[in-house]
């Protein structure tokens, strides 16, 4: 049971690192920075952060959430927090990793004609990850309310 | 390897993964036997979807990045924008489906 909050914490910390890294990458493109190395480091941290968040969150979801948290949310005041929000969150997360790896590959292209597309992709990854974070907050709130 | 070809291949592979996850997710909710079949591989339907999406992405990336057809900048631009649009549509499809599923239950 001690590992449960730790896993949620690691899931959150690595998600924040991933989001920050893609916002950093977006800033590099917005500022028209030509240094590929810095952009590559930002994208690499982003891919690493989101991947680790997926692994820790996934382990927590499979091992603990279904048996300990899901039943209390479903019998609480906001069963939709699982049925709509969690179901959406767990599946949309699967979109993020291939998108993040694409952004990492894109950094290596020096073509200025791709700057706008790189900005859209970086912003979408960060935005989608923030939306997933918001869904995580709703699920946590629903779990807390369910046990009050 | 040609970096433009790699980015183009990765974008298309990611679009296919998004479509795959959205379709398999909705199909597995509508067809309990299919959800059970997914679960039989790893013990959890979501883990199977995750493993399958990673494998699908890697296989498509390998296949598409080895095509002989030259990839121009406009092809990469288009592929990235399709990926951005697919991520919005995929999210909307999954969210709309689970909202409808909850309301109609």
Interface residues (C-beta under 8 A of the other chain):
Chain A: X54 X58 X61 X62 X79 X80 X83 X84 X87 X88 X90 X91 X92 X94 X95 X97 X98 X99 X101 X102 X105 X106 X108 X109 X111 X113 X114 X117 X118 X120 X121 X124 X128 X131
Chain B: X3 X4 X6 X7 X10 X11 X13 X14 X17 X18 X21 X22 X25 X44 X46 X47 X49 X50 X53 X54 X57 X73 X76 X77 X80 X81 X83 X84 X87 X88 X90 X91 X94 X95 X98 X99 X101 X102 X105
